[in-house]
Amino acid sequence: MPVVFALHRDVLWSAVDGKPKTSANLRRVANIRSNPLVSLLVDHYDADWSALWWVRADGRAEVMTAETAEGQRGITQLVAKYEQYQSDPPLGPVIVVRVERWTHWSWSGPFPRRSP
């Protein structure tokens, strides 16, 4: 499922926002509560295949309310990253992922290191 997220070091945040949804009881939230082991895949496609790459973050997720300190930290990170959230911040719940393993691949060789 596509999601928006913010990342700081080895912590990822995503939140349930105000975009229209078929139900308020989201399957992704129920899945995390049932099994907190998660993966997030970010990939880049290009017609020039030498520019292809992907990164996968594997970790443990937790569902929190936006009122918790960690939930508020996530909302702050998301608002800073996405202009749309500045006027309509997500209300949560907030999904917090503590990344335990990074995996990556690129067509052109070693993946460039990200700055902290």
Biopython code that builds the backbone (N, CA, C, O; Angstrom):
import numpy as np
from Bio.PDB.StructureBuilder import StructureBuilder

atoms = [
    (1, "MET", "N", (0.843, -1.177, 0.000)),
    (1, "MET", "CA", (0.000, 0.000, 0.000)),
    (1, "MET", "C", (0.883, 1.234, 0.000)),
    (1, "MET", "O", (1.774, 1.338, 0.843)),
    (2, "PRO", "N", (0.673, 2.160, -0.902)),
    (2, "PRO", "CA", (1.460, 3.401, -0.910)),
    (2, "PRO", "C", (1.150, 4.243, 0.333)),
    (2, "PRO", "O", (-0.006, 4.372, 0.737)),
    (3, "VAL", "N", (2.185, 4.803, 0.919)),
    (3, "VAL", "CA", (2.031, 5.684, 2.079)),
    (3, "VAL", "C", (2.999, 6.851, 1.947)),
    (3, "VAL", "O", (4.013, 6.751, 1.256)),
    (4, "VAL", "N", (2.688, 7.940, 2.602)),
    (4, "VAL", "CA", (3.660, 9.014, 2.766)),
    (4, "VAL", "C", (4.348, 8.759, 4.105)),
    (4, "VAL", "O", (3.756, 8.190, 5.023)),
    (5, "PHE", "N", (5.598, 9.185, 4.200)),
    (5, "PHE", "CA", (6.347, 8.910, 5.418)),
    (5, "PHE", "C", (7.417, 9.978, 5.611)),
    (5, "PHE", "O", (7.785, 10.694, 4.680)),
    (6, "ALA", "N", (7.895, 10.062, 6.822)),
    (6, "ALA", "CA", (9.049, 10.893, 7.148)),
    (6, "ALA", "C", (10.063, 9.979, 7.818)),
    (6, "ALA", "O", (9.698, 9.006, 8.478)),
    (7, "LEU", "N", (11.325, 10.298, 7.645)),
    (7, "LEU", "CA", (12.410, 9.477, 8.163)),
    (7, "LEU", "C", (13.418, 10.347, 8.872)),
    (7, "LEU", "O", (13.825, 11.390, 8.361)),
    (8, "HIS", "N", (13.823, 9.913, 10.057)),
    (8, "HIS", "CA", (14.941, 10.539, 10.760)),
    (8, "HIS", "C", (15.768, 9.417, 11.357)),
    (8, "HIS", "O", (15.313, 8.679, 12.231)),
    (9, "ARG", "N", (16.993, 9.307, 10.866)),
    (9, "ARG", "CA", (17.890, 8.220, 11.249)),
    (9, "ARG", "C", (17.219, 6.888, 10.990)),
    (9, "ARG", "O", (16.928, 6.576, 9.836)),
    (10, "ASP", "N", (16.964, 6.100, 11.998)),
    (10, "ASP", "CA", (16.350, 4.784, 11.801)),
    (10, "ASP", "C", (14.917, 4.722, 12.323)),
    (10, "ASP", "O", (14.450, 3.662, 12.740)),
    (11, "VAL", "N", (14.223, 5.851, 12.299)),
    (11, "VAL", "CA", (12.816, 5.887, 12.696)),
    (11, "VAL", "C", (12.002, 6.475, 11.549)),
    (11, "VAL", "O", (12.327, 7.535, 11.014)),
    (12, "LEU", "N", (10.937, 5.763, 11.184)),
    (12, "LEU", "CA", (10.008, 6.183, 10.133)),
    (12, "LEU", "C", (8.663, 6.490, 10.766)),
    (12, "LEU", "O", (8.243, 5.812, 11.703)),
    (13, "TRP", "N", (7.988, 7.510, 10.257)),
    (13, "TRP", "CA", (6.637, 7.819, 10.721)),
    (13, "TRP", "C", (5.711, 7.905, 9.520)),
    (13, "TRP", "O", (6.094, 8.402, 8.461)),
    (14, "SER", "N", (4.515, 7.427, 9.689)),
    (14, "SER", "CA", (3.426, 7.607, 8.745)),
    (14, "SER", "C", (2.189, 7.831, 9.595)),
    (14, "SER", "O", (2.140, 7.402, 10.748)),
    (15, "ALA", "N", (1.202, 8.491, 9.046)),
    (15, "ALA", "CA", (0.008, 8.772, 9.847)),
    (15, "ALA", "C", (-1.238, 8.657, 8.983)),
    (15, "ALA", "O", (-1.195, 8.857, 7.769)),
    (16, "VAL", "N", (-2.326, 8.338, 9.622)),
    (16, "VAL", "CA", (-3.619, 8.345, 8.943)),
    (16, "VAL", "C", (-4.027, 9.811, 8.826)),
    (16, "VAL", "O", (-4.119, 10.533, 9.819)),
    (17, "ASP", "N", (-4.265, 10.223, 7.598)),
    (17, "ASP", "CA", (-4.588, 11.626, 7.367)),
    (17, "ASP", "C", (-6.025, 11.786, 6.894)),
    (17, "ASP", "O", (-6.805, 10.834, 6.918)),
    (18, "GLY", "N", (-6.365, 12.983, 6.469)),
    (18, "GLY", "CA", (-7.741, 13.294, 6.107)),
    (18, "GLY", "C", (-8.155, 12.939, 4.699)),
    (18, "GLY", "O", (-9.298, 13.186, 4.315)),
    (19, "LYS", "N", (-7.242, 12.358, 3.906)),
    (19, "LYS", "CA", (-7.644, 11.970, 2.548)),
    (19, "LYS", "C", (-8.797, 10.972, 2.635)),
    (19, "LYS", "O", (-8.860, 10.187, 3.581)),
    (20, "PRO", "N", (-9.713, 10.991, 1.658)),
    (20, "PRO", "CA", (-10.859, 10.068, 1.701)),
    (20, "PRO", "C", (-10.429, 8.603, 1.748)),
    (20, "PRO", "O", (-9.530, 8.180, 1.021)),
    (21, "LYS", "N", (-11.083, 7.848, 2.608)),
    (21, "LYS", "CA", (-10.827, 6.423, 2.762)),
    (21, "LYS", "C", (-12.157, 5.690, 2.810)),
    (21, "LYS", "O", (-13.177, 6.275, 3.174)),
    (22, "THR", "N", (-12.152, 4.422, 2.448)),
    (22, "THR", "CA", (-13.398, 3.660, 2.457)),
    (22, "THR", "C", (-13.867, 3.346, 3.870)),
    (22, "THR", "O", (-15.051, 3.091, 4.091)),
    (23, "SER", "N", (-12.935, 3.363, 4.840)),
    (23, "SER", "CA", (-13.292, 3.054, 6.220)),
    (23, "SER", "C", (-12.302, 3.734, 7.161)),
    (23, "SER", "O", (-11.149, 3.968, 6.799)),
    (24, "ALA", "N", (-12.757, 4.045, 8.359)),
    (24, "ALA", "CA", (-11.857, 4.596, 9.377)),
    (24, "ALA", "C", (-11.040, 3.489, 10.032)),
    (24, "ALA", "O", (-10.004, 3.759, 10.640)),
    (25, "ASN", "N", (-11.498, 2.248, 9.913)),
    (25, "ASN", "CA", (-10.780, 1.100, 10.478)),
    (25, "ASN", "C", (-9.839, 0.545, 9.415)),
    (25, "ASN", "O", (-10.184, -0.388, 8.690)),
    (26, "LEU", "N", (-8.652, 1.127, 9.334)),
    (26, "LEU", "CA", (-7.725, 0.774, 8.265)),
    (26, "LEU", "C", (-7.061, -0.572, 8.514)),
    (26, "LEU", "O", (-6.643, -0.890, 9.627)),
    (27, "ARG", "N", (-6.979, -1.338, 7.458)),
    (27, "ARG", "CA", (-6.382, -2.677, 7.526)),
    (27, "ARG", "C", (-4.914, -2.613, 7.942)),
    (27, "ARG", "O", (-4.441, -3.475, 8.684)),
    (28, "ARG", "N", (-4.184, -1.585, 7.463)),
    (28, "ARG", "CA", (-2.762, -1.502, 7.817)),
    (28, "ARG", "C", (-2.565, -1.324, 9.318)),
    (28, "ARG", "O", (-1.612, -1.857, 9.886)),
    (29, "VAL", "N", (-3.455, -0.582, 9.960)),
    (29, "VAL", "CA", (-3.370, -0.392, 11.411)),
    (29, "VAL", "C", (-3.672, -1.706, 12.120)),
    (29, "VAL", "O", (-2.959, -2.089, 13.047)),
    (30, "ALA", "N", (-4.714, -2.391, 11.695)),
    (30, "ALA", "CA", (-5.054, -3.694, 12.283)),
    (30, "ALA", "C", (-3.927, -4.696, 12.072)),
    (30, "ALA", "O", (-3.599, -5.459, 12.981)),
    (31, "ASN", "N", (-3.332, -4.703, 10.885)),
    (31, "ASN", "CA", (-2.232, -5.625, 10.605)),
    (31, "ASN", "C", (-1.045, -5.378, 11.532)),
    (31, "ASN", "O", (-0.449, -6.325, 12.044)),
    (32, "ILE", "N", (-0.705, -4.126, 11.746)),
    (32, "ILE", "CA", (0.424, -3.793, 12.626)),
    (32, "ILE", "C", (0.127, -4.198, 14.067)),
    (32, "ILE", "O", (1.003, -4.709, 14.765)),
    (33, "ARG", "N", (-1.085, -3.975, 14.502)),
    (33, "ARG", "CA", (-1.441, -4.383, 15.869)),
    (33, "ARG", "C", (-1.382, -5.898, 16.022)),
    (33, "ARG", "O", (-1.078, -6.406, 17.102)),
    (34, "SER", "N", (-1.670, -6.615, 14.948)),
    (34, "SER", "CA", (-1.631, -8.071, 14.962)),
    (34, "SER", "C", (-0.207, -8.607, 14.831)),
    (34, "SER", "O", (0.153, -9.582, 15.489)),
    (35, "ASN", "N", (0.600, -7.975, 13.986)),
    (35, "ASN", "CA", (1.973, -8.411, 13.744)),
    (35, "ASN", "C", (2.817, -7.171, 13.444)),
    (35, "ASN", "O", (2.701, -6.597, 12.361)),
    (36, "PRO", "N", (3.655, -6.755, 14.375)),
    (36, "PRO", "CA", (4.390, -5.499, 14.216)),
    (36, "PRO", "C", (5.586, -5.556, 13.266)),
    (36, "PRO", "O", (6.229, -4.529, 13.045)),
    (37, "LEU", "N", (5.902, -6.712, 12.704)),
    (37, "LEU", "CA", (7.025, -6.797, 11.765)),
    (37, "LEU", "C", (6.591, -6.242, 10.414)),
    (37, "LEU", "O", (5.648, -6.750, 9.807)),
    (38, "VAL", "N", (7.275, -5.202, 9.941)),
    (38, "VAL", "CA", (6.869, -4.513, 8.716)),
    (38, "VAL", "C", (8.060, -4.269, 7.801)),
    (38, "VAL", "O", (9.217, -4.333, 8.217)),
    (39, "SER", "N", (7.741, -3.988, 6.543)),
    (39, "SER", "CA", (8.729, -3.558, 5.549)),
    (39, "SER", "C", (8.149, -2.386, 4.784)),
    (39, "SER", "O", (6.952, -2.343, 4.503)),
    (40, "LEU", "N", (9.002, -1.445, 4.454)),
    (40, "LEU", "CA", (8.625, -0.325, 3.604)),
    (40, "LEU", "C", (9.609, -0.307, 2.443)),
    (40, "LEU", "O", (10.822, -0.294, 2.653)),
    (41, "LEU", "N", (9.092, -0.306, 1.227)),
    (41, "LEU", "CA", (9.929, -0.309, 0.035)),
    (41, "LEU", "C", (9.770, 1.010, -0.700)),
    (41, "LEU", "O", (8.655, 1.442, -0.990)),
    (42, "VAL", "N", (10.884, 1.639, -0.996)),
    (42, "VAL", "CA", (10.912, 2.852, -1.800)),
    (42, "VAL", "C", (11.702, 2.511, -3.047)),
    (42, "VAL", "O", (12.835, 2.037, -2.963)),
    (43, "ASP", "N", (11.095, 2.754, -4.218)),
    (43, "ASP", "CA", (11.829, 2.447, -5.440)),
    (43, "ASP", "C", (11.778, 3.610, -6.413)),
    (43, "ASP", "O", (10.900, 4.470, -6.349)),
    (44, "HIS", "N", (12.743, 3.608, -7.308)),
    (44, "HIS", "CA", (12.824, 4.644, -8.331)),
    (44, "HIS", "C", (12.901, 3.954, -9.687)),
    (44, "HIS", "O", (13.801, 3.154, -9.945)),
    (45, "TYR", "N", (11.944, 4.279, -10.543)),
    (45, "TYR", "CA", (11.951, 3.751, -11.903)),
    (45, "TYR", "C", (12.351, 4.866, -12.854)),
    (45, "TYR", "O", (12.022, 6.034, -12.646)),
    (46, "ASP", "N", (13.065, 4.483, -13.898)),
    (46, "ASP", "CA", (13.461, 5.426, -14.934)),
    (46, "ASP", "C", (13.543, 4.663, -16.253)),
    (46, "ASP", "O", (13.891, 3.483, -16.272)),
    (47, "ALA", "N", (13.225, 5.333, -17.341)),
    (47, "ALA", "CA", (13.374, 4.695, -18.657)),
    (47, "ALA", "C", (14.830, 4.299, -18.892)),
    (47, "ALA", "O", (15.111, 3.327, -19.593)),
    (48, "ASP", "N", (15.746, 5.051, -18.306)),
    (48, "ASP", "CA", (17.168, 4.705, -18.332)),
    (48, "ASP", "C", (17.413, 3.718, -17.192)),
    (48, "ASP", "O", (17.510, 4.116, -16.031)),
    (49, "TRP", "N", (17.510, 2.454, -17.521)),
    (49, "TRP", "CA", (17.604, 1.424, -16.487)),
    (49, "TRP", "C", (18.840, 1.552, -15.613)),
    (49, "TRP", "O", (18.874, 0.991, -14.518)),
    (50, "SER", "N", (19.845, 2.268, -16.062)),
    (50, "SER", "CA", (21.024, 2.438, -15.207)),
    (50, "SER", "C", (20.717, 3.353, -14.022)),
    (50, "SER", "O", (21.529, 3.471, -13.104)),
    (51, "ALA", "N", (19.551, 4.000, -14.038)),
    (51, "ALA", "CA", (19.146, 4.874, -12.933)),
    (51, "ALA", "C", (18.193, 4.180, -11.954)),
    (51, "ALA", "O", (17.723, 4.820, -11.013)),
    (52, "LEU", "N", (17.898, 2.899, -12.147)),
    (52, "LEU", "CA", (16.979, 2.175, -11.263)),
    (52, "LEU", "C", (17.611, 1.953, -9.897)),
    (52, "LEU", "O", (18.813, 1.714, -9.785)),
    (53, "TRP", "N", (16.774, 2.038, -8.849)),
    (53, "TRP", "CA", (17.227, 1.696, -7.502)),
    (53, "TRP", "C", (16.031, 1.419, -6.608)),
    (53, "TRP", "O", (14.907, 1.817, -6.914)),
    (54, "TRP", "N", (16.285, 0.731, -5.499)),
    (54, "TRP", "CA", (15.284, 0.561, -4.451)),
    (54, "TRP", "C", (15.971, 0.449, -3.094)),
    (54, "TRP", "O", (17.136, 0.063, -2.994)),
    (55, "VAL", "N", (15.216, 0.798, -2.057)),
    (55, "VAL", "CA", (15.664, 0.688, -0.668)),
    (55, "VAL", "C", (14.513, 0.078, 0.112)),
    (55, "VAL", "O", (13.363, 0.488, -0.051)),
    (56, "ARG", "N", (14.814, -0.906, 0.965)),
    (56, "ARG", "CA", (13.787, -1.505, 1.819)),
    (56, "ARG", "C", (14.194, -1.343, 3.276)),
    (56, "ARG", "O", (15.333, -1.621, 3.651)),
    (57, "ALA", "N", (13.251, -0.890, 4.090)),
    (57, "ALA", "CA", (13.439, -0.755, 5.531)),
    (57, "ALA", "C", (12.595, -1.827, 6.212)),
    (57, "ALA", "O", (11.377, -1.866, 6.032)),
    (58, "ASP", "N", (13.230, -2.690, 6.986)),
    (58, "ASP", "CA", (12.533, -3.717, 7.758)),
    (58, "ASP", "C", (12.634, -3.350, 9.230)),
    (58, "ASP", "O", (13.701, -2.976, 9.716)),
    (59, "GLY", "N", (11.526, -3.458, 9.925)),
    (59, "GLY", "CA", (11.565, -3.111, 11.344)),
    (59, "GLY", "C", (10.302, -3.497, 12.076)),
    (59, "GLY", "O", (9.485, -4.280, 11.592)),
    (60, "ARG", "N", (10.168, -2.927, 13.250)),
    (60, "ARG", "CA", (8.996, -3.153, 14.113)),
    (60, "ARG", "C", (8.192, -1.867, 14.173)),
    (60, "ARG", "O", (8.725, -0.779, 14.390)),
    (61, "ALA", "N", (6.898, -2.028, 13.975)),
    (61, "ALA", "CA", (6.002, -0.868, 13.967)),
    (61, "ALA", "C", (5.147, -0.850, 15.224)),
    (61, "ALA", "O", (4.898, -1.877, 15.855)),
    (62, "GLU", "N", (4.718, 0.326, 15.554)),
    (62, "GLU", "CA", (3.803, 0.521, 16.678)),
    (62, "GLU", "C", (2.797, 1.591, 16.269)),
    (62, "GLU", "O", (3.148, 2.561, 15.596)),
    (63, "VAL", "N", (1.566, 1.411, 16.672)),
    (63, "VAL", "CA", (0.507, 2.386, 16.389)),
    (63, "VAL", "C", (0.325, 3.247, 17.631)),
    (63, "VAL", "O", (0.135, 2.730, 18.732)),
    (64, "MET", "N", (0.383, 4.563, 17.448)),
    (64, "MET", "CA", (0.258, 5.498, 18.573)),
    (64, "MET", "C", (-0.754, 6.581, 18.233)),
    (64, "MET", "O", (-1.066, 6.808, 17.065)),
    (65, "THR", "N", (-1.248, 7.226, 19.233)),
    (65, "THR", "CA", (-2.091, 8.391, 18.999)),
    (65, "THR", "C", (-1.189, 9.599, 18.759)),
    (65, "THR", "O", (-0.021, 9.604, 19.148)),
    (66, "ALA", "N", (-1.735, 10.596, 18.129)),
    (66, "ALA", "CA", (-0.970, 11.816, 17.865)),
    (66, "ALA", "C", (-0.681, 12.587, 19.141)),
    (66, "ALA", "O", (0.154, 13.491, 19.138)),
    (67, "GLU", "N", (-1.351, 12.248, 20.225)),
    (67, "GLU", "CA", (-1.150, 12.960, 21.495)),
    (67, "GLU", "C", (0.079, 12.487, 22.254)),
    (67, "GLU", "O", (0.545, 13.191, 23.151)),
    (68, "THR", "N", (0.620, 11.319, 21.925)),
    (68, "THR", "CA", (1.826, 10.843, 22.612)),
    (68, "THR", "C", (3.026, 11.654, 22.128)),
    (68, "THR", "O", (2.967, 12.274, 21.067)),
    (69, "ALA", "N", (4.105, 11.652, 22.895)),
    (69, "ALA", "CA", (5.308, 12.390, 22.504)),
    (69, "ALA", "C", (5.851, 11.870, 21.173)),
    (69, "ALA", "O", (6.209, 12.665, 20.304)),
    (70, "GLU", "N", (5.915, 10.552, 21.001)),
    (70, "GLU", "CA", (6.425, 9.973, 19.759)),
    (70, "GLU", "C", (5.468, 10.242, 18.594)),
    (70, "GLU", "O", (5.908, 10.503, 17.475)),
    (71, "GLY", "N", (4.179, 10.179, 18.856)),
    (71, "GLY", "CA", (3.201, 10.499, 17.823)),
    (71, "GLY", "C", (3.315, 11.948, 17.384)),
    (71, "GLY", "O", (3.248, 12.244, 16.191)),
    (72, "GLN", "N", (3.486, 12.846, 18.333)),
    (72, "GLN", "CA", (3.637, 14.270, 18.009)),
    (72, "GLN", "C", (4.928, 14.521, 17.241)),
    (72, "GLN", "O", (4.958, 15.344, 16.326)),
    (73, "ARG", "N", (5.991, 13.819, 17.607)),
    (73, "ARG", "CA", (7.260, 13.940, 16.878)),
    (73, "ARG", "C", (7.052, 13.528, 15.410)),
    (73, "ARG", "O", (7.559, 14.180, 14.497)),
    (74, "GLY", "N", (6.312, 12.455, 15.204)),
    (74, "GLY", "CA", (6.020, 12.002, 13.847)),
    (74, "GLY", "C", (5.209, 13.012, 13.055)),
    (74, "GLY", "O", (5.514, 13.291, 11.896)),
    (75, "ILE", "N", (4.170, 13.561, 13.685)),
    (75, "ILE", "CA", (3.348, 14.575, 13.017)),
    (75, "ILE", "C", (4.221, 15.780, 12.639)),
    (75, "ILE", "O", (4.096, 16.317, 11.539)),
    (76, "THR", "N", (5.093, 16.196, 13.539)),
    (76, "THR", "CA", (5.988, 17.326, 13.264)),
    (76, "THR", "C", (6.889, 17.027, 12.070)),
    (76, "THR", "O", (7.082, 17.890, 11.213)),
    (77, "GLN", "N", (7.441, 15.822, 12.002)),
    (77, "GLN", "CA", (8.300, 15.436, 10.881)),
    (77, "GLN", "C", (7.505, 15.414, 9.569)),
    (77, "GLN", "O", (7.994, 15.884, 8.542)),
    (78, "LEU", "N", (6.299, 14.877, 9.599)),
    (78, "LEU", "CA", (5.463, 14.811, 8.397)),
    (78, "LEU", "C", (5.070, 16.207, 7.910)),
    (78, "LEU", "O", (5.110, 16.480, 6.710)),
    (79, "VAL", "N", (4.697, 17.079, 8.825)),
    (79, "VAL", "CA", (4.314, 18.449, 8.466)),
    (79, "VAL", "C", (5.510, 19.185, 7.847)),
    (79, "VAL", "O", (5.347, 19.955, 6.901)),
    (80, "ALA", "N", (6.705, 18.946, 8.383)),
    (80, "ALA", "CA", (7.895, 19.591, 7.839)),
    (80, "ALA", "C", (8.219, 19.093, 6.429)),
    (80, "ALA", "O", (8.756, 19.843, 5.614)),
    (81, "LYS", "N", (7.897, 17.840, 6.142)),
    (81, "LYS", "CA", (8.242, 17.256, 4.839)),
    (81, "LYS", "C", (7.203, 17.549, 3.757)),
    (81, "LYS", "O", (7.565, 17.777, 2.603)),
    (82, "TYR", "N", (5.925, 17.545, 4.111)),
    (82, "TYR", "CA", (4.854, 17.654, 3.114)),
    (82, "TYR", "C", (4.117, 18.974, 3.263)),
    (82, "TYR", "O", (3.482, 19.228, 4.287)),
    (83, "GLU", "N", (4.201, 19.803, 2.249)),
    (83, "GLU", "CA", (3.556, 21.117, 2.271)),
    (83, "GLU", "C", (2.048, 21.000, 2.516)),
    (83, "GLU", "O", (1.466, 21.834, 3.210)),
    (84, "GLN", "N", (1.409, 19.959, 1.943)),
    (84, "GLN", "CA", (-0.037, 19.793, 2.099)),
    (84, "GLN", "C", (-0.436, 19.650, 3.571)),
    (84, "GLN", "O", (-1.532, 20.054, 3.961)),
    (85, "TYR", "N", (0.436, 19.085, 4.373)),
    (85, "TYR", "CA", (0.118, 18.875, 5.788)),
    (85, "TYR", "C", (0.248, 20.152, 6.617)),
    (85, "TYR", "O", (-0.228, 20.187, 7.751)),
    (86, "GLN", "N", (0.871, 21.188, 6.090)),
    (86, "GLN", "CA", (1.045, 22.407, 6.874)),
    (86, "GLN", "C", (-0.287, 23.066, 7.189)),
    (86, "GLN", "O", (-0.451, 23.647, 8.262)),
    (87, "SER", "N", (-1.246, 22.982, 6.265)),
    (87, "SER", "CA", (-2.561, 23.568, 6.526)),
    (87, "SER", "C", (-3.566, 22.540, 7.041)),
    (87, "SER", "O", (-4.613, 22.905, 7.576)),
    (88, "ASP", "N", (-3.249, 21.251, 6.878)),
    (88, "ASP", "CA", (-4.167, 20.184, 7.303)),
    (88, "ASP", "C", (-3.362, 18.998, 7.837)),
    (88, "ASP", "O", (-3.284, 17.957, 7.185)),
    (89, "PRO", "N", (-2.758, 19.155, 9.031)),
    (89, "PRO", "CA", (-1.914, 18.071, 9.553)),
    (89, "PRO", "C", (-2.724, 16.811, 9.836)),
    (89, "PRO", "O", (-3.901, 16.890, 10.190)),
    (90, "PRO", "N", (-2.094, 15.649, 9.679)),
    (90, "PRO", "CA", (-2.804, 14.407, 9.980)),
    (90, "PRO", "C", (-3.147, 14.328, 11.458)),
    (90, "PRO", "O", (-2.409, 14.830, 12.306)),
    (91, "LEU", "N", (-4.267, 13.698, 11.755)),
    (91, "LEU", "CA", (-4.717, 13.570, 13.141)),
    (91, "LEU", "C", (-4.339, 12.224, 13.754)),
    (91, "LEU", "O", (-4.458, 12.030, 14.964)),
    (92, "GLY", "N", (-3.885, 11.304, 12.918)),
    (92, "GLY", "CA", (-3.477, 9.995, 13.420)),
    (92, "GLY", "C", (-4.578, 8.991, 13.254)),
    (92, "GLY", "O", (-5.652, 9.317, 12.748)),
    (93, "PRO", "N", (-4.332, 7.788, 13.669)),
    (93, "PRO", "CA", (-3.170, 7.371, 14.454)),
    (93, "PRO", "C", (-1.870, 7.480, 13.671)),
    (93, "PRO", "O", (-1.857, 7.600, 12.446)),
    (94, "VAL", "N", (-0.770, 7.434, 14.430)),
    (94, "VAL", "CA", (0.568, 7.548, 13.872)),
    (94, "VAL", "C", (1.223, 6.177, 13.928)),
    (94, "VAL", "O", (1.176, 5.495, 14.952)),
    (95, "ILE", "N", (1.833, 5.781, 12.819)),
    (95, "ILE", "CA", (2.580, 4.533, 12.759)),
    (95, "ILE", "C", (4.058, 4.875, 12.890)),
    (95, "ILE", "O", (4.597, 5.654, 12.104)),
    (96, "VAL", "N", (4.703, 4.288, 13.885)),
    (96, "VAL", "CA", (6.125, 4.512, 14.131)),
    (96, "VAL", "C", (6.848, 3.210, 13.826)),
    (96, "VAL", "O", (6.505, 2.162, 14.373)),
    (97, "VAL", "N", (7.839, 3.274, 12.959)),
    (97, "VAL", "CA", (8.625, 2.095, 12.600)),
    (97, "VAL", "C", (10.062, 2.323, 13.030)),
    (97, "VAL", "O", (10.703, 3.285, 12.608)),
    (98, "ARG", "N", (10.556, 1.441, 13.861)),
    (98, "ARG", "CA", (11.963, 1.465, 14.244)),
    (98, "ARG", "C", (12.682, 0.487, 13.317)),
    (98, "ARG", "O", (12.532, -0.730, 13.429)),
    (99, "VAL", "N", (13.466, 1.053, 12.400)),
    (99, "VAL", "CA", (14.108, 0.244, 11.353)),
    (99, "VAL", "C", (15.261, -0.551, 11.970)),
    (99, "VAL", "O", (16.144, -0.001, 12.629)),
    (100, "GLU", "N", (15.219, -1.856, 11.733)),
    (100, "GLU", "CA", (16.257, -2.749, 12.244)),
    (100, "GLU", "C", (17.227, -3.190, 11.148)),
    (100, "GLU", "O", (18.353, -3.594, 11.436)),
    (101, "ARG", "N", (16.781, -3.110, 9.881)),
    (101, "ARG", "CA", (17.640, -3.541, 8.783)),
    (101, "ARG", "C", (17.302, -2.752, 7.521)),
    (101, "ARG", "O", (16.134, -2.553, 7.186)),
    (102, "TRP", "N", (18.346, -2.310, 6.833)),
    (102, "TRP", "CA", (18.229, -1.644, 5.545)),
    (102, "TRP", "C", (18.776, -2.573, 4.469)),
    (102, "TRP", "O", (19.833, -3.180, 4.639)),
    (103, "THR", "N", (18.052, -2.679, 3.365)),
    (103, "THR", "CA", (18.510, -3.425, 2.204)),
    (103, "THR", "C", (18.344, -2.507, 0.999)),
    (103, "THR", "O", (17.372, -1.756, 0.915)),
    (104, "HIS", "N", (19.292, -2.568, 0.069)),
    (104, "HIS", "CA", (19.188, -1.682, -1.085)),
    (104, "HIS", "C", (19.834, -2.311, -2.304)),
    (104, "HIS", "O", (20.631, -3.244, -2.207)),
    (105, "TRP", "N", (19.466, -1.772, -3.447)),
    (105, "TRP", "CA", (20.024, -2.200, -4.718)),
    (105, "TRP", "C", (19.970, -1.039, -5.683)),
    (105, "TRP", "O", (19.040, -0.234, -5.654)),
    (106, "SER", "N", (20.974, -0.957, -6.538)),
    (106, "SER", "CA", (20.914, -0.019, -7.654)),
    (106, "SER", "C", (21.586, -0.651, -8.853)),
    (106, "SER", "O", (22.537, -1.420, -8.714)),
    (107, "TRP", "N", (21.089, -0.323, -10.028)),
    (107, "TRP", "CA", (21.635, -0.864, -11.265)),
    (107, "TRP", "C", (23.095, -0.483, -11.415)),
    (107, "TRP", "O", (23.917, -1.282, -11.864)),
    (108, "SER", "N", (23.406, 0.739, -11.036)),
    (108, "SER", "CA", (24.728, 1.312, -11.335)),
    (108, "SER", "C", (25.785, 1.029, -10.279)),
    (108, "SER", "O", (26.874, 1.600, -10.342)),
    (109, "GLY", "N", (25.500, 0.170, -9.318)),
    (109, "GLY", "CA", (26.534, -0.170, -8.337)),
    (109, "GLY", "C", (26.163, 0.274, -6.941)),
    (109, "GLY", "O", (24.982, 0.365, -6.607)),
    (110, "PRO", "N", (27.174, 0.552, -6.116)),
    (110, "PRO", "CA", (26.900, 0.886, -4.704)),
    (110, "PRO", "C", (25.916, 2.042, -4.575)),
    (110, "PRO", "O", (26.004, 3.049, -5.278)),
    (111, "PHE", "N", (24.989, 1.862, -3.660)),
    (111, "PHE", "CA", (23.967, 2.883, -3.429)),
    (111, "PHE", "C", (24.604, 4.046, -2.682)),
    (111, "PHE", "O", (25.358, 3.817, -1.736)),
    (112, "PRO", "N", (24.324, 5.293, -3.075)),
    (112, "PRO", "CA", (24.918, 6.421, -2.359)),
    (112, "PRO", "C", (24.421, 6.469, -0.922)),
    (112, "PRO", "O", (23.244, 6.232, -0.650)),
    (113, "ARG", "N", (25.322, 6.777, -0.018)),
    (113, "ARG", "CA", (24.962, 6.865, 1.405)),
    (113, "ARG", "C", (24.134, 8.117, 1.624)),
    (113, "ARG", "O", (24.400, 9.164, 1.032)),
    (114, "ARG", "N", (23.136, 8.002, 2.472)),
    (114, "ARG", "CA", (22.330, 9.177, 2.804)),
    (114, "ARG", "C", (22.979, 9.895, 3.965)),
    (114, "ARG", "O", (23.647, 9.273, 4.791)),
    (115, "SER", "N", (22.791, 11.187, 4.034)),
    (115, "SER", "CA", (23.347, 11.943, 5.153)),
    (115, "SER", "C", (22.434, 11.756, 6.358)),
    (115, "SER", "O", (21.224, 11.595, 6.198)),
    (116, "PRO", "N", (23.000, 11.776, 7.565)),
    (116, "PRO", "CA", (22.176, 11.541, 8.781)),
    (116, "PRO", "C", (21.153, 12.611, 9.027)),
    (116, "PRO", "O", (20.406, 12.537, 10.002)),
]
sb = StructureBuilder()
sb.init_structure("model")
sb.init_model(0)
sb.init_chain("A")
sb.init_seg("    ")
for serial, (resi, resn, name, xyz) in enumerate(atoms, 1):
    if name == "N":
        sb.init_residue(resn, " ", resi, " ")
    sb.init_atom(name, np.array(xyz, "f"), 0.0, 1.0, " ", f" {name:<3s}", serial, name[0])
structure = sb.get_structure()
